[in-house]
């Protein structure tokens, strides 16, 4: 092809047909430019195809991560509900009994509350999408917005967890001035009490051998000042108030966001 065009140029020059040669030269330039544009267009098409293939793989992986986030969140909600249920029992116990009727073992059991477990978001795919810049290749602006909002929400909940943890530690510190935990079988009792807070277990600590053994030791409360007891219990009630916001508002909202995202991802990127 190159030799063919070269022969035409040489013939036009030797025949002194400059005007025709000029037209031919312009035509050849146009043809070359047109060829370059076609090549660029094909290259851009290939790049976009590669990008969309990458985004589809991310979308499938992200949907799986979100499904795991939902299951983790549901488990934490059950855990929080058990914590709040125990705090309700603690409040009722203190309100319905005089200071001399409060037993050390019952106060210990009702206040042996560990902070809800930390969130373990499956952020690997989401962080890779954002850090790699692949987010800009998503054509659906609404989908991009929802991905960013979901990521921001999980970070917000991480901050909430730290606040809840601090409140739980504060309540535990207050109760340490009320309740004597020096039971010889405290490790056995600890396991029972933690199991009773397990979201997938159904443990009534009152019926366990560990509870009965501890009760038989007949340890007494450190103080007989009911005002100190109520201050300590108030710390747990404040914790319950925070946690109720998680179970009634924030965590259900997060699950809804995740489910909506999964639906959009599957609809957009599943063949």
PEFEN-V991767 format. One record per run of one state. SS is the DSSP state (h for helix, s for strand, l for the rest). FROM is the first residue (numbers start at 1). TO is the last residue. If there is no record, write none. Layout:
SS_FROM_TO + SS_FROM_TO
This chain:
l_1_1 + h_2_14 + l_15_17 + h_18_95 + l_96_98 + h_99_101 + l_102_103 + h_104_111 + l_112_123 + h_124_131 + l_132_133 + h_134_137 + l_138_140 + h_141_175 + l_176_185 + h_186_196 + l_197_204 + h_205_207 + l_208_208 + h_209_217 + l_218_225 + h_226_269 + l_270_271
